[in-house]
Amino acid sequence: MREKFVAIAPLLRSCPQVVTLGVRASMNDYTPEQRRMLLSAGRILFPTPRFVGILHAAGKKTFPSAFAYSVQKSRLIQKVLLQFLGSPHPLTRIYYGRQKKSVIEDFAFPFYAMGPKMSDDVHLVSNCHDLEAVSEIYNPLLIQEALDYQECFRLIFVNYQCLGVLRKVWAGGRYRFESSEILCAIRPGRVTVPGSIRMGTIAMHLEKLLRSVQISDVAAEIGITRRDWRLIEFNRPPLSWPTSTGSANRYDLISRMIESNRF
C-alpha cells in the first residue's frame, strides 16, 4: 500500500495521495484527529516556515526539509556551510563591525558586497566610496570575489533530484534565467559546458552535497570559469520554468512523482 502524505500548505490539493490540512495560526487550531495525522505521517509536505521548526524538533520528516527553509533565506548560512564543506565556491568572507575596515586588505576591486539575507541586494563595489556606502547598510557584510564567468546556470533540485537547468542571460536591461537544452537529469554526462566540464558531473556532485546536509528543495546557481566551476549561491526554486517542450510546473512534477511512487 502506498504511503499517504499529509500536507499543511495547500499546494498539492489536486494530488489524490496527499491530504491537505491547510495553514492554521497555531497547532492548537488543528483538530485532535488532524494532529494525530501529523504525528503518524511518514513525511509532512510543505510545513511552512511557521511550523517546520517545531515539526523538525519533534522528529518529523518534512519536505522541504527544515534546513532547506533556512538555506533559502540566509546567505550567511550558505557561505559558512560551503566553507565548511569545502565545496567549490567564490572566495567569500564575512565582516562584522570594525572588521569591515580590513576588506580592502583582503580583496581587490571590483568585488561583490551583500547582506546576510537572500532578500538583500548584491552590489558590485568598484571603489572605497561604494564600499563605505554599502558597509553602512549591512552588518554582517558579506564580500565575494568577482570572477569572470563564461556562463552561469541555475539547477533546480526537487526532492534532491535535478529536474531542470536554466541558463542565465542578459535581456531587457537585466539578468534572467531561460530554458537550456542541457537536460542533465535525462542525459547525465553527455553535455559539456565551457572548459569541457560535464553538466551531469556537476549535477551529481550537487545532489550528493544536498543529500549530505538534507537540503531537499532548492535552486543552485553555478558559474563556469575557463577551467572549472563555482557554486555561487542557493535560491528558492521557482514555481515554474520554461523547457524546450513547454512550461514545467514544480507542484505538478511533485504530484506526478508522488503518484508514480518516486517521492
C-alpha positions as a Python dict, from the first residue, in 0.01 Angstrom:
ca = {
    (1, 'M'): (0, 0, 0),
    (2, 'R'): (136, 341, -97),
    (3, 'E'): (218, 595, 171),
    (4, 'K'): (-45, 863, 227),
    (5, 'F'): (118, 1204, 255),
    (6, 'V'): (-3, 1489, 474),
    (7, 'A'): (49, 1849, 366),
    (8, 'I'): (-2, 2175, 553),
    (9, 'A'): (21, 2440, 279),
    (10, 'P'): (-247, 2383, 10),
    (11, 'L'): (-10, 2342, -285),
    (12, 'L'): (-84, 1981, -379),
    (13, 'R'): (-462, 1975, -339),
    (14, 'S'): (-510, 1807, -677),
    (15, 'C'): (-292, 1508, -581),
    (16, 'P'): (-508, 1218, -453),
    (17, 'Q'): (-220, 1077, -247),
    (18, 'V'): (-199, 1394, -36),
    (19, 'V'): (-428, 1500, 248),
    (20, 'T'): (-410, 1880, 286),
    (21, 'L'): (-481, 2027, 631),
    (22, 'G'): (-428, 2395, 550),
    (23, 'V'): (-231, 2660, 736),
    (24, 'R'): (-358, 2749, 1084),
    (25, 'A'): (-248, 3018, 1327),
    (26, 'S'): (-114, 2759, 1574),
    (27, 'M'): (-102, 2385, 1628),
    (28, 'N'): (-391, 2415, 1874),
    (29, 'D'): (-614, 2518, 1583),
    (30, 'Y'): (-588, 2171, 1429),
    (31, 'T'): (-840, 1913, 1546),
    (32, 'P'): (-719, 1618, 1757),
    (33, 'E'): (-763, 1394, 1453),
    (34, 'Q'): (-555, 1628, 1235),
    (35, 'R'): (-278, 1638, 1497),
    (36, 'R'): (-281, 1256, 1506),
    (37, 'M'): (-243, 1257, 1127),
    (38, 'L'): (62, 1484, 1157),
    (39, 'L'): (217, 1264, 1426),
    (40, 'S'): (165, 943, 1227),
    (41, 'A'): (265, 1081, 884),
    (42, 'G'): (583, 941, 732),
    (43, 'R'): (661, 1281, 585),
    (44, 'I'): (481, 1616, 608),
    (45, 'L'): (478, 1820, 288),
    (46, 'F'): (514, 2199, 273),
    (47, 'P'): (504, 2254, 651),
    (48, 'T'): (561, 2631, 601),
    (49, 'P'): (824, 2835, 791),
    (50, 'R'): (569, 2870, 1070),
    (51, 'F'): (563, 2501, 1161),
    (52, 'V'): (875, 2343, 1012),
    (53, 'G'): (1088, 2417, 1319),
    (54, 'I'): (853, 2255, 1568),
    (55, 'L'): (794, 1955, 1341),
    (56, 'H'): (1168, 1909, 1295),
    (57, 'A'): (1220, 1932, 1673),
    (58, 'A'): (952, 1664, 1715),
    (59, 'G'): (1149, 1434, 1485),
    (60, 'K'): (916, 1455, 1186),
    (61, 'K'): (1048, 1439, 830),
    (62, 'T'): (929, 1724, 611),
    (63, 'F'): (951, 1842, 253),
    (64, 'P'): (1108, 2089, 212),
    (65, 'S'): (1338, 1999, 498),
    (66, 'A'): (1391, 2238, 787),
    (67, 'F'): (1744, 2312, 666),
    (68, 'A'): (1618, 2380, 313),
    (69, 'Y'): (1397, 2659, 451),
    (70, 'S'): (1694, 2808, 639),
    (71, 'V'): (1930, 2794, 342),
    (72, 'Q'): (1677, 2950, 105),
    (73, 'K'): (1659, 3269, 310),
    (74, 'S'): (2010, 3313, 457),
    (75, 'R'): (2328, 3393, 264),
    (76, 'L'): (2517, 3380, 593),
    (77, 'I'): (2423, 3016, 649),
    (78, 'Q'): (2507, 2935, 287),
    (79, 'K'): (2856, 3083, 293),
    (80, 'V'): (2951, 2922, 623),
    (81, 'L'): (2814, 2588, 500),
    (82, 'L'): (3009, 2596, 172),
    (83, 'Q'): (3328, 2695, 351),
    (84, 'F'): (3282, 2411, 600),
    (85, 'L'): (3213, 2152, 328),
    (86, 'G'): (3495, 2274, 103),
    (87, 'S'): (3262, 2288, -197),
    (88, 'P'): (3394, 2489, -497),
    (89, 'H'): (3261, 2841, -449),
    (90, 'P'): (3380, 3201, -497),
    (91, 'L'): (3606, 3330, -223),
    (92, 'T'): (3372, 3487, 33),
    (93, 'R'): (3441, 3643, 371),
    (94, 'I'): (3213, 3776, 642),
    (95, 'Y'): (3286, 4104, 822),
    (96, 'Y'): (3129, 4235, 1143),
    (97, 'G'): (3152, 4589, 1278),
    (98, 'R'): (3509, 4722, 1273),
    (99, 'Q'): (3624, 4421, 1072),
    (100, 'K'): (3480, 4594, 763),
    (101, 'K'): (3781, 4827, 756),
    (102, 'S'): (4002, 4536, 652),
    (103, 'V'): (3801, 4447, 341),
    (104, 'I'): (4035, 4636, 106),
    (105, 'E'): (4329, 4445, 256),
    (106, 'D'): (4169, 4114, 163),
    (107, 'F'): (4003, 4190, -172),
    (108, 'A'): (4099, 4384, -485),
    (109, 'F'): (3837, 4596, -661),
    (110, 'P'): (3592, 4514, -807),
    (111, 'F'): (3411, 4267, -582),
    (112, 'Y'): (3057, 4192, -469),
    (113, 'A'): (2910, 4309, -138),
    (114, 'M'): (2584, 4186, 9),
    (115, 'G'): (2388, 4146, 329),
    (116, 'P'): (2319, 3824, 523),
    (117, 'K'): (1964, 3771, 390),
    (118, 'M'): (1879, 3640, 44),
    (119, 'S'): (1642, 3935, 11),
    (120, 'D'): (1938, 4177, 40),
    (121, 'D'): (2068, 4329, -282),
    (122, 'V'): (2403, 4229, -433),
    (123, 'H'): (2626, 4532, -504),
    (124, 'L'): (2924, 4546, -738),
    (125, 'V'): (3180, 4753, -546),
    (126, 'S'): (3441, 4934, -758),
    (127, 'N'): (3592, 5187, -516),
    (128, 'C'): (3623, 5289, -150),
    (129, 'H'): (3323, 5523, -172),
    (130, 'D'): (3099, 5235, -284),
    (131, 'L'): (3238, 5014, -8),
    (132, 'E'): (3173, 5275, 261),
    (133, 'A'): (2815, 5321, 145),
    (134, 'V'): (2730, 4951, 145),
    (135, 'S'): (2913, 4893, 476),
    (136, 'E'): (2666, 5125, 647),
    (137, 'I'): (2373, 4918, 524),
    (138, 'Y'): (2466, 4565, 628),
    (139, 'N'): (2607, 4404, 942),
    (140, 'P'): (2742, 4150, 892),
    (141, 'L'): (2872, 4239, 548),
    (142, 'L'): (2949, 3958, 304),
    (143, 'I'): (3224, 4021, 47),
    (144, 'Q'): (3268, 3790, -253),
    (145, 'E'): (3527, 3790, -527),
    (146, 'A'): (3402, 3884, -876),
    (147, 'L'): (3502, 3606, -1111),
    (148, 'D'): (3492, 3617, -1490),
    (149, 'Y'): (3227, 3354, -1558),
    (150, 'Q'): (3185, 3239, -1914),
    (151, 'E'): (2834, 3117, -1840),
    (152, 'C'): (2602, 3079, -1541),
    (153, 'F'): (2327, 2824, -1487),
    (154, 'R'): (2057, 2752, -1233),
    (155, 'L'): (1996, 2386, -1149),
    (156, 'I'): (1658, 2310, -994),
    (157, 'F'): (1652, 2029, -738),
    (158, 'V'): (1325, 1879, -612),
    (159, 'N'): (1347, 1601, -353),
    (160, 'Y'): (1725, 1603, -420),
    (161, 'Q'): (1674, 1532, -793),
    (162, 'C'): (1781, 1772, -1067),
    (163, 'L'): (1465, 1835, -1270),
    (164, 'G'): (1565, 2144, -1465),
    (165, 'V'): (1858, 2352, -1586),
    (166, 'L'): (1824, 2720, -1680),
    (167, 'R'): (2083, 2942, -1850),
    (168, 'K'): (2149, 3296, -1721),
    (169, 'V'): (2119, 3558, -1996),
    (170, 'W'): (2121, 3936, -2016),
    (171, 'A'): (1796, 4063, -2169),
    (172, 'G'): (1590, 4379, -2135),
    (173, 'G'): (1848, 4552, -1917),
    (174, 'R'): (1860, 4276, -1656),
    (175, 'Y'): (1964, 3918, -1599),
    (176, 'R'): (1712, 3638, -1619),
    (177, 'F'): (1715, 3261, -1646),
    (178, 'E'): (1588, 3095, -1962),
    (179, 'S'): (1541, 2742, -2087),
    (180, 'S'): (1854, 2540, -2154),
    (181, 'E'): (1879, 2235, -2378),
    (182, 'I'): (2102, 2076, -2115),
    (183, 'L'): (1886, 1803, -1961),
    (184, 'C'): (2126, 1661, -1704),
    (185, 'A'): (1861, 1454, -1529),
    (186, 'I'): (1781, 1272, -1854),
    (187, 'R'): (2119, 1263, -2028),
    (188, 'P'): (2379, 1279, -1749),
    (189, 'G'): (2734, 1346, -1859),
    (190, 'R'): (2662, 1386, -2230),
    (191, 'V'): (2656, 1764, -2244),
    (192, 'T'): (2963, 1978, -2186),
    (193, 'V'): (2983, 2345, -2096),
    (194, 'P'): (3283, 2581, -2137),
    (195, 'G'): (3602, 2425, -2006),
    (196, 'S'): (3493, 2072, -2107),
    (197, 'I'): (3302, 2037, -1778),
    (198, 'R'): (3013, 1794, -1795),
    (199, 'M'): (2688, 1930, -1653),
    (200, 'G'): (2587, 1582, -1544),
    (201, 'T'): (2901, 1562, -1329),
    (202, 'I'): (2816, 1894, -1164),
    (203, 'A'): (2456, 1783, -1103),
    (204, 'M'): (2569, 1457, -940),
    (205, 'H'): (2819, 1645, -720),
    (206, 'L'): (2546, 1885, -608),
    (207, 'E'): (2296, 1604, -547),
    (208, 'K'): (2547, 1430, -321),
    (209, 'L'): (2614, 1757, -137),
    (210, 'L'): (2243, 1833, -91),
    (211, 'R'): (2168, 1484, 40),
    (212, 'S'): (2458, 1505, 286),
    (213, 'V'): (2312, 1816, 452),
    (214, 'Q'): (1941, 1743, 384),
    (215, 'I'): (1864, 2037, 154),
    (216, 'S'): (1576, 1868, -27),
    (217, 'D'): (1432, 2155, -229),
    (218, 'V'): (1646, 2434, -377),
    (219, 'A'): (1782, 2601, -688),
    (220, 'A'): (2162, 2607, -715),
    (221, 'E'): (2326, 2884, -918),
    (222, 'I'): (2663, 2788, -1064),
    (223, 'G'): (2922, 2979, -1265),
    (224, 'I'): (3154, 2827, -1525),
    (225, 'T'): (3507, 2967, -1546),
    (226, 'R'): (3771, 2882, -1806),
    (227, 'R'): (3897, 2589, -1600),
    (228, 'D'): (3628, 2479, -1359),
    (229, 'W'): (3302, 2578, -1192),
    (230, 'R'): (3181, 2751, -876),
    (231, 'L'): (2866, 2717, -666),
    (232, 'I'): (2761, 3081, -634),
    (233, 'E'): (2454, 3053, -412),
    (234, 'F'): (2132, 2870, -336),
    (235, 'N'): (1792, 3020, -417),
    (236, 'R'): (1431, 2934, -360),
    (237, 'P'): (1322, 2712, -652),
    (238, 'P'): (1080, 2873, -899),
    (239, 'L'): (714, 2776, -925),
    (240, 'S'): (761, 2707, -1297),
    (241, 'W'): (1031, 2732, -1559),
    (242, 'P'): (1049, 2712, -1939),
    (243, 'T'): (1169, 2398, -2115),
    (244, 'S'): (1215, 2302, -2477),
    (245, 'T'): (874, 2131, -2470),
    (246, 'G'): (678, 2393, -2272),
    (247, 'S'): (649, 2512, -1913),
    (248, 'A'): (736, 2283, -1621),
    (249, 'N'): (534, 2337, -1302),
    (250, 'R'): (708, 2236, -980),
    (251, 'Y'): (392, 2131, -797),
    (252, 'D'): (270, 1926, -1094),
    (253, 'L'): (608, 1749, -1108),
    (254, 'I'): (591, 1671, -735),
    (255, 'S'): (236, 1536, -775),
    (256, 'R'): (344, 1306, -1058),
    (257, 'M'): (643, 1187, -854),
    (258, 'I'): (413, 1102, -563),
    (259, 'E'): (155, 927, -784),
    (260, 'S'): (428, 716, -950),
    (261, 'N'): (578, 626, -611),
    (262, 'R'): (905, 811, -682),
    (263, 'F'): (885, 1059, -392),
}
